[in-house]
Amino acid sequence: MLDHLFLDAIAAMRSALEGALLERHAAEEHLHADILLGDLTWETSYSLPGEGLLPRVRVDVTFDWSTWSQSAYRSWMIGEPADEPPELMIELAIRLGRLRAQPDLTTVLAILPETGPSVGADPLERSAPAVEVLHDSDLEVVEAAVEVSYEGIYVATEEVLEDPKLLTAHFAGLGGWLASALVRLTDLPLDFLPPETESEIS
């Protein structure tokens, strides 16, 4: 059974991103359940409007709701004490793709601060950048991409458990922050590949 708080967090995140006029890629949205461990994972992707199926810049959102957090939440629901409040793991992976060559990472990271927005009490922390480079048979660079993630833990305090509507306020700042970051990355003077047609993508 899905916990209501997990679904409320998903709804709050969607509201924040769509309120910032970001475009959801429905084909990239998944809900996974680990049959052995019981952990739940929700994944989705958003980009700036009009970027198409293969956007130059996008954000991949991942929520992890562990079995331990599910148990803590259900204990609270039935009035039993829990040692620690339930926690939601959050990852925002900002991906800059469809590049003709690897960009200067210093320029990219200048757009993305070391500390991201706060979700609840604590801010999200930036990870080291990951670079992907695709070569052809002659070892010439065909395409490159850079991904930078922001990760953190959202603690569902007693106040949030009592009033899940607070999730909307706690997640509200993520939409505007991400939209601003995507716009600034798109505006960088980088050499992007031309958009692919639907026939090329399929």
C-alpha positions as CSV (number, residue, x, y, z in Angstrom):
1,M,0.0,0.0,0.0
2,L,1.3,3.4,-0.9
3,D,1.7,5.8,2.0
4,H,-0.3,9.0,1.7
5,L,2.6,11.2,2.7
6,F,4.7,9.9,-0.2
7,L,1.9,10.7,-2.6
8,D,1.5,14.1,-1.0
9,A,5.2,14.8,-1.5
10,I,4.9,13.8,-5.2
11,A,1.9,16.1,-5.7
12,A,3.7,19.0,-4.0
13,M,6.8,18.5,-6.2
14,R,4.6,18.4,-9.4
15,S,2.8,21.5,-8.2
16,A,6.2,23.4,-7.7
17,L,7.6,22.4,-11.1
18,E,4.5,23.0,-13.1
19,G,3.8,26.2,-11.2
20,A,7.2,27.4,-12.6
21,L,6.0,26.6,-16.1
22,L,8.3,23.6,-16.6
23,E,7.2,20.9,-19.0
24,R,6.8,17.3,-17.7
25,H,8.1,14.4,-19.8
26,A,5.4,11.9,-19.1
27,A,7.3,9.0,-20.8
28,E,10.1,9.5,-18.3
29,E,7.9,9.2,-15.2
30,H,8.1,5.9,-13.2
31,L,7.2,4.5,-9.9
32,H,9.3,1.6,-8.8
33,A,8.8,-0.8,-5.9
34,D,11.7,-3.0,-4.7
35,I,10.0,-6.3,-4.2
36,L,12.8,-7.6,-1.9
37,L,13.4,-4.5,0.3
38,G,10.1,-2.7,-0.1
39,D,11.6,0.7,-0.9
40,L,9.6,3.0,-3.2
41,T,11.2,5.2,-5.9
42,W,9.5,7.9,-7.9
43,E,11.2,9.4,-11.0
44,T,10.2,12.1,-13.4
45,S,11.8,14.6,-15.8
46,Y,11.1,18.2,-16.5
47,S,12.5,20.8,-19.0
48,L,11.8,24.3,-20.2
49,P,8.7,24.6,-22.4
50,G,9.2,24.0,-26.2
51,E,12.5,22.0,-25.8
52,G,10.9,18.9,-27.3
53,L,11.5,15.2,-26.6
54,L,15.3,15.6,-26.3
55,P,15.8,18.9,-24.4
56,R,19.1,20.5,-24.2
57,V,18.7,21.0,-20.5
58,R,16.5,19.1,-18.1
59,V,16.1,18.0,-14.5
60,D,15.5,14.4,-13.5
61,V,13.8,14.2,-10.1
62,T,14.0,11.2,-7.9
63,F,12.3,10.5,-4.6
64,D,13.3,7.5,-2.4
65,W,10.8,6.4,0.3
66,S,12.5,3.6,2.2
67,T,10.9,0.7,4.0
68,W,12.1,2.1,7.3
69,S,10.4,5.5,6.6
70,Q,7.2,3.7,5.5
71,S,7.2,1.8,8.8
72,A,7.9,5.0,10.8
73,Y,5.0,6.8,9.1
74,R,2.6,3.9,9.6
75,S,3.5,3.7,13.3
76,W,2.7,7.3,13.6
77,M,-0.6,6.8,11.8
78,I,-1.7,4.2,14.4
79,G,-0.4,6.2,17.3
80,E,2.7,4.2,18.1
81,P,5.9,6.1,18.9
82,A,8.8,6.0,16.4
83,D,12.5,6.5,17.2
84,E,13.0,8.9,14.3
85,P,10.6,10.7,12.0
86,P,10.2,9.4,8.4
87,E,12.6,10.7,5.8
88,L,12.3,11.3,2.0
89,M,15.5,11.1,0.0
90,I,15.6,13.8,-2.8
91,E,17.8,14.0,-5.9
92,L,17.6,16.7,-8.5
93,A,19.9,15.7,-11.4
94,I,20.4,18.7,-13.8
95,R,21.5,17.4,-17.2
96,L,23.1,19.6,-19.9
97,G,23.1,17.5,-23.1
98,R,23.2,17.5,-26.9
99,L,26.6,19.3,-26.9
100,R,29.1,19.0,-29.7
101,A,31.9,18.9,-27.2
102,Q,32.6,18.8,-23.5
103,P,32.0,22.2,-22.1
104,D,34.3,24.0,-19.6
105,L,33.0,22.6,-16.3
106,T,34.0,25.8,-14.5
107,T,31.6,27.7,-16.6
108,V,28.8,25.2,-16.0
109,L,29.4,25.1,-12.2
110,A,29.4,28.9,-12.0
111,I,25.7,28.7,-12.8
112,L,25.1,26.0,-10.2
113,P,26.0,26.9,-6.6
114,E,27.4,24.4,-4.2
115,T,24.3,24.6,-2.0
116,G,20.9,24.3,-3.6
117,P,17.5,25.4,-2.3
118,S,16.3,24.4,1.1
119,V,13.6,21.7,1.4
120,G,12.2,21.9,4.9
121,A,15.1,22.6,7.3
122,D,18.1,21.6,5.2
123,P,19.4,22.7,1.8
124,L,20.3,20.3,-1.0
125,E,24.0,19.8,-1.6
126,R,25.6,19.7,-5.0
127,S,27.6,16.6,-6.1
128,A,30.6,16.6,-8.4
129,P,29.8,16.8,-12.1
130,A,29.6,13.7,-14.2
131,V,30.6,13.9,-17.9
132,E,29.5,11.7,-20.8
133,V,31.2,11.8,-24.1
134,L,30.1,9.8,-27.2
135,H,32.7,9.0,-29.9
136,D,32.3,7.6,-33.4
137,S,34.3,4.8,-34.9
138,D,37.1,7.3,-35.7
139,L,37.2,8.4,-32.1
140,E,35.8,11.8,-32.9
141,V,33.5,13.3,-30.4
142,V,29.9,13.0,-31.6
143,E,28.0,14.3,-28.5
144,A,28.7,15.3,-24.9
145,A,26.6,15.8,-21.8
146,V,27.2,17.0,-18.2
147,E,25.1,16.1,-15.2
148,V,25.2,17.8,-11.8
149,S,23.0,16.5,-9.0
150,Y,21.6,18.1,-5.8
151,E,20.9,15.7,-3.0
152,G,19.3,15.9,0.4
153,I,16.9,14.5,3.0
154,Y,13.5,15.9,3.7
155,V,12.5,15.1,7.3
156,A,8.8,14.8,7.9
157,T,8.5,16.5,11.2
158,E,5.5,16.1,13.5
159,E,4.1,19.3,12.2
160,V,4.2,18.0,8.6
161,L,2.7,14.7,9.6
162,E,-0.2,16.5,11.3
163,D,-0.7,18.8,8.3
164,P,0.6,17.4,5.0
165,K,-0.5,20.6,3.2
166,L,2.8,22.1,4.5
167,L,4.6,20.0,1.9
168,T,3.4,22.4,-0.8
169,A,5.0,25.3,1.0
170,H,8.2,23.4,1.7
171,F,8.6,22.3,-1.9
172,A,7.4,25.6,-3.5
173,G,10.9,27.1,-3.8
174,L,12.2,24.3,-5.9
175,G,10.2,25.1,-9.0
176,G,11.5,28.7,-9.5
177,W,15.0,27.8,-8.5
178,L,15.2,25.0,-11.1
179,A,13.5,27.0,-13.8
180,S,16.1,29.8,-13.3
181,A,19.0,27.4,-13.4
182,L,17.8,25.7,-16.6
183,V,17.3,29.1,-18.3
184,R,20.8,30.2,-17.3
185,L,22.3,27.0,-18.5
186,T,20.5,27.2,-21.9
187,D,21.8,30.8,-22.3
188,L,25.4,29.7,-22.0
189,P,27.4,30.3,-25.2
190,L,27.7,26.5,-25.9
191,D,27.7,24.6,-29.2
192,F,24.5,22.6,-29.1
193,L,23.5,20.0,-31.7
194,P,20.4,20.9,-33.8
195,P,17.1,19.5,-32.5
196,E,16.3,16.0,-33.7
197,T,13.1,15.3,-35.7
198,E,10.4,12.9,-34.4
199,S,11.4,10.4,-37.0
200,E,15.1,10.5,-35.9
201,I,14.1,10.0,-32.3
202,S,11.8,7.0,-33.0
